[in-house]
Every structure is written in C-alpha cells, then in structure tokens.
Amino acid sequence: MKIDVTSDMTIRLKEVFNSVLFETEEGEELVVCMRDGGFEIGVRGLSAKPSKERKAEKYYSWHRIMNGEITPMVCKNVDIGPCDGGGEGTCIEEIL
C-alpha cells in the first residue's frame, strides 16, 4: 500500500489490496475494496435504533463501481460481502 497526502490535504491510498473499513460510533460501516479497474463498496449497519416497539434490523448494501458506472450487487449472505473474504461468486451484479 502506498499512502501520501495531496496538496489539498486529502489522504490518498494507492495499491490497496486489503479492504478499508470506516466505522461511526453508532456502528455504521463503509467498506471499500479496490478491484482491477474499479471498486466495490459496501454499507452496513442497523436500520433503526431498537426500542420496545421496533427491533433494529441489519442492512448491507453492496455496489460495484467500474468505468464510471455504479451497479448494485446481490450477496448470498447479508453478513459477508466480497470485501469480507467472501471471494469470487459471493456477490453478483444485479440486473436492473
């Protein structure tokens, strides 16, 4: 992995072959994977804070970004996406 800082103080990562995970204090996560010619991104967390009337439910949303296009992906297991070591075939592009 190569790390540098741009002139506008943005952290730039190059040649990242592992997933990068951003997590909020509330437990919401953004996962980013570099792929040949593009990226796969996932957002996961809880749909709402639990209460007596409502149970919080997990959500997991994966997208492939390649050649300027964003394509939703459908994953076989809501807890494991392509960036989580699920490997090839874990998720497929959704045909809209």
C-alpha positions as CSV (number, residue, x, y, z in Angstrom):
1,M,0.0,0.0,0.0
2,K,1.2,3.5,-0.8
3,I,0.0,6.5,1.2
4,D,0.5,10.2,0.5
5,V,-1.2,13.5,1.1
6,T,-2.4,15.7,-1.8
7,S,-2.0,19.4,-1.9
8,D,-5.5,19.9,-0.5
9,M,-4.6,17.7,2.5
10,T,-6.6,14.6,1.3
11,I,-5.1,11.3,2.2
12,R,-4.5,9.2,-0.9
13,L,-4.2,5.4,-0.9
14,K,-2.7,3.5,-3.8
15,E,-2.2,-0.2,-4.5
16,V,-4.5,-1.2,-1.6
17,F,-5.1,-4.9,-1.8
18,N,-7.0,-5.3,1.5
19,S,-10.3,-3.8,2.5
20,V,-10.6,-0.4,4.1
21,L,-13.3,-0.1,6.8
22,F,-14.7,3.2,8.1
23,E,-16.9,2.9,11.2
24,T,-19.0,5.5,13.0
25,E,-19.6,5.5,16.8
26,E,-23.1,4.2,16.0
27,G,-21.7,1.1,14.3
28,E,-22.5,2.1,10.7
29,E,-19.8,0.9,8.4
30,L,-18.4,1.7,4.9
31,V,-16.2,-0.9,3.4
32,V,-14.1,-0.2,0.3
33,C,-12.2,-2.7,-1.9
34,M,-10.0,-1.9,-4.9
35,R,-10.5,-4.2,-7.8
36,D,-8.9,-4.3,-11.2
37,G,-10.2,-1.2,-12.9
38,G,-12.7,-0.3,-10.2
39,F,-14.0,-0.6,-6.7
40,E,-16.6,-2.5,-4.6
41,I,-18.2,-0.6,-1.8
42,G,-20.5,-1.8,1.0
43,V,-22.5,0.0,3.6
44,R,-23.8,-1.9,6.6
45,G,-25.3,-1.1,9.9
46,L,-28.7,-1.2,11.7
47,S,-31.8,0.3,10.1
48,A,-33.0,2.0,13.3
49,K,-32.2,2.1,16.9
50,P,-34.1,-0.6,18.8
51,S,-37.0,0.3,21.0
52,K,-39.8,-1.5,22.7
53,E,-41.9,-1.1,19.6
54,R,-39.2,-1.7,17.0
55,K,-36.4,-4.1,16.5
56,A,-33.3,-2.9,14.8
57,E,-32.5,-4.8,11.6
58,K,-29.2,-5.3,9.8
59,Y,-28.8,-3.9,6.4
60,Y,-26.0,-4.5,3.9
61,S,-25.8,-2.8,0.6
62,W,-23.0,-3.6,-2.0
63,H,-22.2,-1.8,-5.2
64,R,-19.5,-2.2,-7.9
65,I,-18.0,1.0,-9.4
66,M,-16.3,0.4,-12.7
67,N,-15.8,2.7,-15.7
68,G,-17.9,5.4,-14.2
69,E,-20.9,3.2,-13.6
70,I,-22.4,2.1,-10.3
71,T,-24.0,-1.3,-10.3
72,P,-25.9,-2.7,-7.3
73,M,-24.8,-6.2,-6.2
74,V,-26.8,-9.0,-4.6
75,C,-24.9,-11.0,-2.0
76,K,-25.8,-14.6,-0.9
77,N,-25.1,-13.8,2.8
78,V,-26.1,-10.5,4.3
79,D,-23.1,-10.7,6.7
80,I,-20.4,-11.5,4.1
81,G,-19.6,-9.4,1.1
82,P,-16.8,-9.6,-1.5
83,C,-14.6,-7.3,0.7
84,D,-15.1,-9.6,3.7
85,G,-13.2,-12.5,2.2
86,G,-16.3,-14.0,0.6
87,G,-14.3,-14.4,-2.6
88,E,-15.5,-14.7,-6.2
89,G,-19.1,-15.7,-6.6
90,T,-20.1,-14.3,-3.2
91,C,-22.0,-11.5,-4.8
92,I,-23.3,-11.0,-8.3
93,E,-24.3,-7.8,-10.2
94,E,-28.0,-7.1,-10.0
95,I,-29.6,-6.7,-13.4
96,L,-32.0,-3.8,-13.3
